[in-house]
Amino acid sequence: MKPCDWLSEVDLSLANTLQLPARAAYFCAPATLNSLQDCLRQAHQEALAIQLLGGGSNVLLPEYLEGLVVHPALKQWWLEDQGDTLLAHVGAGVNWHSLVMATVEKGLWGIENLALIPGDCGAAPVQNIGAYGVELADVLEAVQVMHLADGHLAWLTAKECAFGYRESIFKAELLGKVVITRLVLRLKRHAAPVLGYGDLAQRLGENPSSLDVADAVCQVRSEKLPDPAQLANAGSFFKKPLVSAEQAKTLLEAYPAMPHFAQQNGTVKLAAGWLIDQCGLKGARFGAFGVHHRQALVLVHFGGGNRPELLAAAEQIAAEVKARFGVLLEIEPRLL
């Protein structure tokens, strides 16, 4: 017998921003740690597989998810004053953009460049979300997790999260083993703008506030990226590829205008959207899916498509980039 707060045969088509057709055998949205532990315990008793789903902004759902889909709805957050800095304790179910705007409206610095990134806070460490020169790893102090096997809580430091570019321990050793329940972020009172990416500096006057920076980021993102509420998408569909310095040099000799960003480890990050655009694919249509007409890094869903069709379109795009540039594109959203 299933708990009364579980729902059965739940349509998840609107619970993922790509609006892929999906249905969950069972679904629950625990709002406290105790209720989350109860859900896990009951799932184990029923011998049900457990699948985690946050805001649905960076996942590719299958048409049917067996077992129990758990949507953490831990929405409390608070600030701990530590003088020049503050620690933000944030529940996994808090909307990320809402958190960013709440902190910048208080004049705090640290996550303003990450404004308008969709999704819930619990998913942020999984991908090590980043934008405009800032990554979550730059401000994260610790992550609280609950182990799916027995419901016990544990803390990981930022170092223990093994962050990389769109990578973390949550996509490796801890994949499918924990649910993130809380983040602790270190924010600053004093100005610390990071404006070296794109044209942010040109959009802002002298001595901008963190709110000014967040507003400028929102403006840039809105100009380049479609609103998932208006046109289904999962944001950046491909990771920015990392290539060796030697390969980057060869490419730049052939394509001097190619955007490139040297990394501390000697590799060079390329702009996946530029590579796709150079293949003449911006605005291209692949059945129910397509490359956005303003931002080639974004694949959009016009309706009526499914995950296999989307993956086939992505494979075709990646093949054309590989054939022209010798660069391999990787999908950024997670496949559940």
Secondary structure as UniProt FT lines:
FT   TURN            4..5
FT   STRAND          7..11
FT   TURN            13..14
FT   TURN            17..18
FT   STRAND          23..28
FT   HELIX           33..45
FT   TURN            46..47
FT   STRAND          50..52
FT   STRAND          59..60
FT   STRAND          64..70
FT   STRAND          77..82
FT   TURN            83..84
FT   STRAND          85..91
FT   TURN            92..93
FT   HELIX           96..104
FT   TURN            105..107
FT   HELIX           112..114
FT   TURN            115..116
FT   HELIX           121..123
FT   HELIX           124..127
FT   STRAND          130..131
FT   TURN            132..133
FT   STRAND          134..135
FT   HELIX           136..138
FT   STRAND          140..147
FT   TURN            148..150
FT   STRAND          153..157
FT   HELIX           159..161
FT   TURN            165..166
FT   HELIX           169..171
FT   TURN            172..177
FT   STRAND          178..188
FT   TURN            198..199
FT   HELIX           200..203
FT   HELIX           210..224
FT   TURN            228..230
FT   STRAND          232..236
FT   STRAND          242..243
FT   HELIX           245..254
FT   TURN            256..257
FT   STRAND          260..262
FT   TURN            264..265
FT   STRAND          268..270
FT   HELIX           272..278
FT   TURN            279..280
FT   TURN            282..283
FT   STRAND          285..286
FT   TURN            287..288
FT   STRAND          289..291
FT   TURN            296..297
FT   STRAND          298..301
FT   HELIX           307..325
FT   STRAND          334..335
//
